[in-house]
Amino acid sequence: MNPKKRPLPSPDADLLPACNQCRSRKVRCDRIQPECSTCRKSNVPCDFSASFKRVNPAKQLLHDFSAVLARLDHVDRTLAQLSEKVDSLSPQSTGAALTTATGTAGSEPANDPTAEEIATKQVLELGDIGERLYGYPAALCLFRSSQKLLWTALGGYPHIAPLRGAVAIAADQPSLRPSLVRHYENFPFRGKCMEPPIARDQGPILLPPLVMLESAVPSYLENINAQVPVFDADSLYVAIQTCYQAPNAAMSSTWAICFNCIVLLVWNLEARVALRAKSVVDPRKNKRLTALPLANCRRGLVDLQRFSQPSLSSLQALILSTLVAREFFVSAVFEKACQTACQVARSVGLSRSIETLDHVEDSAQLRTRERLFWALYSLDKQRVFLSGHSSDLYLFDSGLQPPRCSSEMPAASQLQFASVQMMTIWEEIYLCLYSSRAARFGVDHRRDQIRALGRLYADFSRQQEELLSSSFLIRAPDLGMMQLELKYRYHVGQILIYRCDPSAESQQETRHHSLLALRIMSEVFHAPVTANSCAVLGR
């Protein structure tokens, strides 16, 4: 054998990994162990351990980032578990949170300002959609807060100091305790509140039958459009005539979804009337009438991006879809539809004043823009206190000013404009008392805001004294339901303000306005069963 020749590796050598030095220098390795020829000639240590790896920097960075995220998730879960344990071991903070959040009758407010501050920090986790304070007047938050209060009164948290108030007194009475236990066992939303997504199909959005649409439009204009003015009657009839004159032409899905929403909303209203009147003919049993409109509305709601082009007709379709989502689907669908409508409203500059528009539009289109803005603005404020999330349209970010009522305008317009002014006060209530910014301030600041909001309501009462009085019905007797709805919103706004102050005076105001709001609901319920009364009761 010639010693100068490089020894040939064995057939099994290719199955072995190259040494670390050769792999790092990217040279051929003969894989002879314990020392390859290249390392022996270079007089460097030869290492055949499998620890060396050529690493893709991008993959390594992604791997490290994923590891960090996993560790953060683990930390979050650990902190959540620790928070639950601290809550169960802290009688003062948890008891104050329960009393403050629910505002039950007979409960004595905590005198310790620190306890009040802890109470405002109690949060309710809402899964993937964030969290909200326990005291927030969204339905799910109030259910969870009431559930926790009830379980505490029943002694479910032995480490919490005994509660005081009407619920605690009832829990101590042997005759009432079994009833409270039964209520707790049947309490809604004890587990996770899962909302199923809308089923997707590939069908097109079709026009509803013309006969069905024509029969639904008068009821829609009188009972639904009067409170959420999306269309004026003339433009709606012109759009219907235009779309149905050429049925074979390419039809925009925007108007198709509008017409299907109108049919579905009116059908739902008629079904409510039949149910309350105990009619022999129940429209709910004839599902073939609504199968097509419901399927078309579902196709529109599952793909809202098809209506995202910046146009007024797209905005009208989204507002109607929001109304349908509120009536027929879960709250997450209503939330998404309303937020998409607000995004389109911003993209078309709906909140801009006439002076800032790029070109002068005709007066009819300007009226449509302003009407749609205030309709969507009111829907957005109702969504805020229904779902527990922040607003998408703010008055301070708009060039428009809320319309002012005058005795010269029609009575129905006065009630509509007064309702819009009420929503501007609701915006101030959210910003001053329920926003994340408001939660950072102390008790004294919150009480100052409550007093300022009370003055806003006092100004509104003076300005709209005639609209809220019984004398208004003398000149507009057919608007009784619309006036009751304005009064109901008035009292709900007062409740939203005073429930944030645990003082005895504010709690008394909360109970007072709650009773008045319930009386209005009872008055609407016991009124003659009409489409108008059912529409108001539904809202």
Disulfide bonds with the S-S distance in Angstrom:
none
